[in-house]
Amino acid sequence: MGPIVVAAPKMNEKPIVFESNAIPLVGMLHHAPGNAELGVLVMVAGGPQYRIGGHRQLLLWARKFAAQGFPVFRFDFRGMGDSYGEYVGYEDAQGDIQAAIDKFYQECPSLKGVVLWGECNACSASLFYAHKDPRVLGVVMLNPWVRTEEGQARAVVKHYYLNRLTERSFWTKVFTLKFNILGSVRSAFKMIAKARGNKGKGVSPQQMDRRPLPERMLEGLTQFRGRIMMVMSGRDLVPKEFDDLVAREPAWKEQLAARRTERHDLPYADHTFSSGEWREQVAVWGIEWLQGLHVEHGYAPLQRM
């Protein structure tokens, strides 16, 4: 008796090359059955990865969403992955996002709206862009990036140094003389100084004249009228820095509430949701939220694979 062959689910996926300001970008379109009206644009965060995502999660999420009736377009920003051009960073990615949505609409003419899906600094890019395009109905932010030197220092002091004092492993190192007390004290004092806003030397005039990232993101959030979903990892300083910011700045709390933000927490997850269990949970939350947004806009019933 020969080996049992299990047929893989049918995938309707199409590689796409499109242009952003005459620069070729590469993406992959995941078609959904029927005349889908709500799509998902998946964006890659900065760093050494491309449109497949860390642990292949962007690909796997895209296939799940498409199977539920939501077409997905995931792509590489210029200078990343297989796309051409020079990497300009998430703060200057708005042209690429617009070009990707334009192409998405060309390939899926039944679309009436899209959701921007991103992790880390792709969340920042989403808030910079979303309010400028009426086609964007919602934004999904996974561990949103609001990094400033002061904010990072606050998070390290609050969520690392103070927590270390409660850990048995810390005191074991102390009593076995394996702990570098002087080095750790120096590091802690540097972080405390930064957390108090004393950045010291080395900040260029261009950086001093530029508004902080959280302020610019809040401006984008304030002008956006769509819905927000957030997923936050418990074992990651990036979302903790975001939560500290929201706790200090009432405007952030007010604007997130005004968007009827749906928030989910994974207490033991890392920054990239590296386990299958965490990845699956994010997918479940995402599909439920997309279905709710679909109903809210009165679109035709979803067709599933």
C-alpha positions as CSV (number, residue, x, y, z in Angstrom):
1,M,0.0,0.0,0.0
2,G,1.5,3.4,-1.0
3,P,1.7,6.5,1.1
4,I,-1.6,8.4,1.8
5,V,-1.6,11.7,-0.1
6,V,-3.7,14.4,1.5
7,A,-4.8,17.1,-1.0
8,A,-3.8,20.6,-0.1
9,P,-6.5,23.2,0.1
10,K,-6.9,25.1,-3.2
11,M,-5.1,28.4,-3.1
12,N,-5.8,31.2,-5.6
13,E,-2.7,33.2,-5.2
14,K,-1.1,35.6,-7.8
15,P,2.3,37.2,-7.8
16,I,2.1,40.9,-8.6
17,V,4.6,43.5,-9.7
18,F,3.5,47.1,-9.5
19,E,5.1,50.5,-9.4
20,S,5.3,53.2,-6.8
21,N,6.8,56.4,-8.2
22,A,8.3,54.4,-11.1
23,I,10.0,51.9,-8.7
24,P,8.9,48.2,-9.1
25,L,7.5,46.6,-6.0
26,V,6.7,43.0,-5.5
27,G,3.6,41.5,-3.8
28,M,1.3,38.5,-3.6
29,L,-2.4,38.6,-4.0
30,H,-4.6,36.1,-2.3
31,H,-8.0,36.0,-4.0
32,A,-11.2,35.3,-2.0
33,P,-14.3,33.6,-3.5
34,G,-17.1,35.7,-4.9
35,N,-17.2,39.4,-5.3
36,A,-15.4,40.4,-2.1
37,E,-15.9,43.9,-0.8
38,L,-13.5,44.1,2.1
39,G,-9.8,43.4,1.6
40,V,-6.7,43.3,3.8
41,L,-3.4,45.0,2.9
42,V,-0.6,43.3,4.9
43,M,2.5,45.4,5.4
44,V,5.9,44.2,6.5
45,A,7.6,45.9,9.5
46,G,11.1,47.2,9.2
47,G,14.1,44.9,9.6
48,P,15.5,41.8,7.9
49,Q,12.2,40.2,6.7
50,Y,10.0,40.3,3.6
51,R,6.3,39.8,2.7
52,I,6.2,36.2,4.0
53,G,6.7,37.5,7.5
54,G,8.6,36.2,10.5
55,H,7.8,32.5,11.0
56,R,5.8,32.7,7.7
57,Q,3.0,34.2,9.7
58,L,2.0,36.9,7.1
59,L,1.6,34.2,4.5
60,L,-0.4,31.9,6.9
61,W,-2.6,34.7,8.1
62,A,-3.3,35.8,4.5
63,R,-4.4,32.3,3.5
64,K,-6.7,32.1,6.5
65,F,-8.3,35.5,5.8
66,A,-8.8,34.7,2.1
67,A,-10.4,31.4,2.9
68,Q,-12.9,33.3,5.0
69,G,-13.9,35.7,2.2
70,F,-11.4,38.5,2.6
71,P,-8.8,39.0,-0.2
72,V,-5.3,39.8,0.9
73,F,-2.5,41.7,-0.7
74,R,0.9,41.5,1.0
75,F,3.9,43.3,-0.5
76,D,7.5,44.4,0.1
77,F,8.2,48.1,0.6
78,R,10.8,49.6,-1.7
79,G,14.3,48.4,-0.8
80,M,12.9,45.4,1.2
81,G,12.6,41.8,0.1
82,D,12.2,41.5,-3.7
83,S,11.2,45.1,-4.3
84,Y,13.6,47.5,-6.0
85,G,14.8,50.9,-4.8
86,E,16.4,52.3,-1.7
87,Y,14.8,51.5,1.7
88,V,13.3,54.7,3.0
89,G,11.8,53.5,6.2
90,Y,8.3,53.3,7.6
91,E,8.0,57.1,8.0
92,D,8.2,57.6,4.2
93,A,6.2,54.6,3.1
94,Q,2.9,56.4,2.3
95,G,3.5,56.4,-1.4
96,D,4.1,52.7,-1.4
97,I,1.0,52.1,0.6
98,Q,-1.2,54.1,-1.8
99,A,0.3,52.4,-4.8
100,A,-0.4,49.0,-3.2
101,I,-4.0,49.9,-2.5
102,D,-4.4,51.2,-6.0
103,K,-3.2,47.9,-7.4
104,F,-5.3,45.9,-5.0
105,Y,-8.4,47.7,-6.3
106,Q,-7.4,47.1,-9.9
107,E,-7.0,43.4,-9.2
108,C,-10.2,43.1,-7.1
109,P,-12.6,45.6,-8.7
110,S,-15.4,44.6,-6.3
111,L,-13.6,46.0,-3.3
112,K,-15.3,48.8,-1.4
113,G,-12.8,49.2,1.5
114,V,-9.5,47.9,2.9
115,V,-8.0,47.2,6.3
116,L,-4.3,48.0,6.9
117,W,-2.6,45.1,8.9
118,G,0.8,45.7,10.4
119,E,3.1,44.9,13.2
120,C,5.6,47.1,15.1
121,N,6.6,50.2,12.9
122,A,4.2,49.1,10.2
123,C,1.5,50.3,12.7
124,S,3.2,53.7,12.7
125,A,3.1,53.8,8.9
126,S,-0.6,52.9,9.0
127,L,-1.5,55.8,11.3
128,F,0.5,58.2,9.1
129,Y,-1.5,57.1,6.0
130,A,-5.0,55.8,7.0
131,H,-6.7,59.2,7.5
132,K,-5.6,60.4,4.1
133,D,-7.4,57.6,2.1
134,P,-11.2,57.1,2.5
135,R,-10.8,53.5,1.2
136,V,-9.1,52.6,4.5
137,L,-11.9,51.5,6.9
138,G,-9.8,50.0,9.7
139,V,-6.3,49.4,11.0
140,V,-5.0,46.4,12.8
141,M,-1.9,47.1,15.0
142,L,0.2,44.3,16.4
143,N,2.6,45.6,19.1
144,P,2.5,49.2,17.9
145,W,5.8,51.1,17.7
146,V,5.9,54.5,19.5
147,R,9.6,54.4,20.2
148,T,11.4,57.4,21.6
149,E,14.6,57.3,23.6
150,E,12.9,58.6,26.7
151,G,9.9,56.2,26.3
152,Q,12.2,53.2,25.8
153,A,14.2,54.1,28.9
154,R,11.0,54.4,31.0
155,A,9.8,51.0,29.8
156,V,13.2,49.4,30.6
157,V,13.3,50.9,34.1
158,K,9.7,50.0,34.9
159,H,9.3,46.7,33.2
160,Y,12.8,45.2,33.4
161,Y,14.9,46.6,36.2
162,L,12.1,46.7,38.8
163,N,10.8,43.3,37.7
164,R,14.3,41.8,38.1
165,L,14.3,42.6,41.8
166,T,11.4,40.1,42.2
167,E,13.1,37.3,40.3
168,R,14.8,34.5,42.2
169,S,17.5,34.2,39.4
170,F,18.5,37.8,40.1
171,W,19.2,37.2,43.8
172,T,20.9,33.9,43.0
173,K,23.4,35.8,40.9
174,V,23.9,38.4,43.6
175,F,24.6,35.9,46.4
176,T,26.9,33.7,44.3
177,L,28.9,36.9,43.3
178,K,28.0,36.4,39.6
179,F,26.2,39.7,39.3
180,N,28.1,42.8,38.0
181,I,26.7,45.3,40.5
182,L,28.7,48.4,39.4
183,G,28.0,47.8,35.7
184,S,24.3,47.3,36.3
185,V,24.1,50.3,38.6
186,R,25.7,52.5,35.9
187,S,23.3,51.2,33.3
188,A,20.3,51.7,35.5
189,F,21.3,55.3,36.3
190,K,21.7,56.0,32.5
191,M,18.3,54.6,31.8
192,I,16.7,56.7,34.7
193,A,18.3,59.8,33.4
194,K,16.9,59.2,29.9
195,A,13.5,58.3,31.4
196,R,13.5,61.7,33.0
197,G,14.1,63.3,29.6
198,N,17.8,64.0,30.0
199,K,19.0,62.8,26.6
200,G,22.4,64.3,26.9
201,K,24.6,65.0,23.9
202,G,24.5,63.4,20.5
203,V,21.1,64.6,19.3
204,S,21.3,66.3,16.0
205,P,19.4,69.6,15.3
206,Q,17.2,67.8,12.8
207,Q,16.1,65.3,15.5
208,M,15.5,68.1,18.0
209,D,13.3,70.1,15.5
210,R,11.2,67.1,14.5
211,R,8.1,66.3,16.5
212,P,8.3,63.0,18.5
213,L,7.0,59.9,16.8
214,P,4.1,59.5,19.3
215,E,2.9,63.0,18.6
216,R,2.8,62.5,14.9
217,M,1.0,59.1,15.3
218,L,-1.6,60.6,17.6
219,E,-2.3,63.3,14.9
220,G,-2.9,60.5,12.4
221,L,-5.1,58.6,14.8
222,T,-7.1,61.7,15.6
223,Q,-7.9,62.4,12.0
224,F,-8.8,58.7,11.2
225,R,-12.5,57.8,11.4
226,G,-12.2,54.0,11.0
227,R,-12.0,51.2,13.4
228,I,-8.9,49.9,15.3
229,M,-7.9,46.5,16.5
230,M,-4.8,45.9,18.7
231,V,-3.0,42.8,19.8
232,M,-0.4,43.1,22.5
233,S,2.3,40.7,23.6
234,G,3.1,40.3,27.2
235,R,6.8,39.4,26.8
236,D,7.8,42.5,24.8
237,L,8.9,46.0,25.8
238,V,7.4,47.5,22.6
239,P,3.7,47.2,23.7
240,K,4.7,48.1,27.2
241,E,6.1,51.4,26.0
242,F,2.9,52.0,24.1
243,D,0.8,51.3,27.3
244,D,3.0,53.6,29.3
245,L,2.5,56.3,26.7
246,V,-1.3,55.9,26.8
247,A,-1.3,56.0,30.6
248,R,0.6,59.3,30.6
249,E,-1.3,61.0,27.7
250,P,-5.1,61.3,28.1
251,A,-5.5,62.2,24.4
252,W,-4.3,58.8,23.3
253,K,-6.8,57.1,25.6
254,E,-9.6,59.4,24.3
255,Q,-8.9,58.8,20.6
256,L,-8.5,55.0,21.0
257,A,-11.9,55.0,22.8
258,A,-13.4,57.2,20.0
259,R,-12.4,54.6,17.4
260,R,-14.1,51.9,19.5
261,T,-10.7,50.1,19.7
262,E,-10.8,46.4,20.2
263,R,-7.8,45.2,22.2
264,H,-6.5,41.7,22.8
265,D,-3.6,40.6,25.0
266,L,-1.4,37.5,24.8
267,P,0.4,37.5,28.2
268,Y,3.1,35.1,27.3
269,A,3.7,35.9,23.6
270,D,6.8,37.5,22.2
271,H,7.1,40.4,19.8
272,T,6.6,38.3,16.6
273,F,4.0,35.7,17.9
274,S,6.5,33.0,17.2
275,S,4.4,30.0,18.3
276,G,1.7,28.3,16.3
277,E,-0.7,28.8,19.2
278,W,-0.2,32.5,19.4
279,R,-0.3,32.9,15.6
280,E,-3.6,31.0,15.5
281,Q,-5.1,33.1,18.2
282,V,-4.2,36.3,16.4
283,A,-5.9,34.9,13.3
284,V,-9.1,34.0,15.1
285,W,-9.3,37.5,16.6
286,G,-8.5,39.1,13.3
287,I,-11.2,37.1,11.4
288,E,-13.9,37.9,14.0
289,W,-13.0,41.6,13.8
290,L,-13.0,41.6,10.0
291,Q,-16.4,39.9,10.0
292,G,-17.8,42.6,12.4
293,L,-16.4,45.4,10.2
294,H,-17.9,43.7,7.1
295,V,-21.4,43.6,8.7
296,E,-21.1,47.1,10.0
297,H,-20.6,48.4,6.5
298,G,-23.5,46.4,5.2
299,Y,-21.6,44.4,2.6
300,A,-23.0,41.3,0.9
301,P,-22.7,38.0,2.7
302,L,-19.3,36.5,2.7
303,Q,-18.4,33.5,0.5
304,R,-15.9,31.1,2.0
305,M,-13.6,28.5,0.4
